[in-house]
Amino acid sequence: MGVAELKTDYMSNPVDLIEQVSNNHDWAFERSAEDELTMNVAGSWSDYHISLNWRSDIEALHMACAFDLKVPEARLPEVYKLIAQINEQLWMGHFDLWTQDGILMFRHALMLNGTVATPGQCEALIGAALDACERYYQAFQYVVWAGRDAREALTGTMFETEGRA
């Protein structure tokens, strides 16, 4: 099958595909423009607000996944240390702080470079964000609300639970 034939099998605007993924998972979403979609996904620790934007000029689908945890100015230095320590462990995507609003988020982009997105790629993009947010949410809480230092917060949340009690 040629490349031209493959392109007809999937949607050329990946936001259309993201809309289908949202419907399949029963996630609430809003399509604010042809190239933008926002959704809310309930997690174990927080509700996650995911914003996806298609940039056709650079052929990239950008995703930002934020959660409701505003960082007070007094905790900024320690949160920046925690972000750096977490980002060292991530294979894809990164945590970021939107300093204007004090909002923490996970960001990642899917570069398509002349190809089209697949449902699997879109699922993986969103899944990576949700997994990272669920994994590190408590560490951010420990730093922001419990006043712990970054290393202590990260160490305290990185153990793996096995079995059942």
C-alpha positions in Angstrom: 0.0 0.0 0.0 1.4 3.4 -1.0 1.8 6.4 1.3 -1.1 8.2 -0.5 -3.4 5.3 0.3 -2.4 5.2 3.9 -3.3 8.9 4.4 -6.9 8.1 3.5 -7.2 5.5 6.2 -6.7 8.0 9.0 -7.9 11.5 9.5 -5.5 14.3 8.4 -6.3 16.5 11.3 -5.1 14.7 14.5 -7.6 16.7 16.6 -10.4 14.9 14.8 -8.8 11.6 15.9 -8.4 12.9 19.5 -12.1 13.7 19.5 -12.8 10.1 18.6 -10.4 8.9 21.4 -12.3 11.2 23.9 -15.6 9.7 22.8 -14.4 6.2 23.1 -13.3 6.8 26.7 -16.3 9.0 27.6 -14.1 11.9 28.5 -15.8 15.3 28.5 -14.3 17.5 25.9 -14.8 20.8 24.1 -13.7 21.6 20.6 -13.0 25.3 20.7 -11.6 25.5 17.1 -10.7 23.2 14.2 -7.2 22.8 15.6 -7.9 22.8 19.4 -9.6 20.5 21.8 -9.7 20.5 25.6 -10.8 17.6 27.8 -11.3 16.7 31.4 -10.1 13.3 32.6 -10.7 12.0 36.2 -7.6 10.5 37.7 -7.0 8.9 41.1 -5.4 12.0 42.6 -6.9 14.8 40.6 -9.0 15.8 37.6 -6.7 16.5 34.7 -7.3 19.2 32.2 -5.8 18.3 28.8 -5.4 20.8 26.0 -4.4 19.6 22.5 -3.4 21.9 19.7 -2.5 21.0 16.1 0.2 23.2 14.6 0.0 22.4 10.8 2.9 24.8 10.1 5.3 22.6 12.1 3.2 19.4 11.8 3.0 18.8 15.5 0.2 17.9 17.9 1.0 19.7 21.2 -0.5 18.5 24.5 -0.5 20.1 27.9 -2.0 18.3 30.9 -2.6 20.4 33.9 -3.9 19.6 37.3 -5.5 21.7 40.1 -2.5 22.4 42.3 -1.4 26.0 42.3 2.1 26.7 43.5 2.5 29.6 46.0 5.4 31.9 45.3 7.2 30.8 48.5 7.4 27.2 47.2 8.6 28.0 43.7 12.3 27.3 44.3 11.6 23.8 45.7 9.0 23.1 43.0 11.6 23.9 40.3 14.0 21.5 42.0 11.4 18.8 42.0 10.5 19.4 38.3 14.2 19.1 37.4 14.5 15.8 39.3 11.3 14.4 37.8 12.2 15.4 34.3 15.6 13.6 34.6 13.6 10.4 35.0 11.1 10.9 32.1 11.7 9.3 28.7 9.2 11.5 26.9 7.5 14.7 27.7 8.3 17.0 30.6 6.8 18.8 33.5 6.6 22.6 33.4 5.4 25.4 35.5 3.3 28.1 34.0 4.7 30.8 36.3 2.1 33.5 35.4 -0.7 31.4 36.9 1.4 29.0 39.1 0.0 26.0 37.4 1.9 22.7 37.0 1.5 20.8 33.8 2.9 17.9 31.8 3.7 18.8 28.2 4.6 16.7 25.2 4.3 16.9 21.4 3.7 14.4 18.6 5.8 15.3 15.6 4.2 14.0 12.4 6.5 15.3 9.7 4.5 14.6 6.6 2.6 11.6 8.1 -0.7 11.3 9.8 -1.5 10.4 13.4 -2.8 6.9 14.3 -5.2 6.1 17.0 -2.4 4.3 18.9 -0.2 7.3 18.8 -2.9 9.6 20.1 -3.8 7.1 22.9 -0.1 6.9 23.8 0.3 10.7 23.9 -2.6 11.1 26.3 -1.6 7.9 28.3 1.9 9.2 28.8 0.5 12.4 30.3 -2.0 10.7 32.6 0.6 8.2 33.8 3.2 10.9 34.6 0.7 13.1 36.4 -0.7 10.2 38.4 2.8 9.0 39.3 4.2 12.4 40.4 1.1 14.2 41.7 1.8 13.3 45.4 5.4 14.5 45.2 4.2 17.9 44.0 1.6 17.9 46.9 4.3 17.1 49.4 6.4 20.0 48.3 3.6 22.5 47.9 1.4 21.7 50.9 3.6 19.7 53.3 6.6 21.9 52.9 9.0 19.0 52.1 12.1 19.4 50.1 12.2 18.0 46.5 14.4 15.0 47.1 12.4 13.9 50.2 9.1 14.3 48.3 10.3 12.3 45.3 11.8 9.5 47.4 8.6 9.3 49.5 6.4 8.7 46.4 8.6 6.5 44.2 8.1 3.2 46.0 6.2 0.5 44.1 3.4 -1.4 45.9 3.2 -5.1 45.3 0.4 -7.4 46.3 -2.7 -6.5 48.3 -3.4 -5.9 52.0 
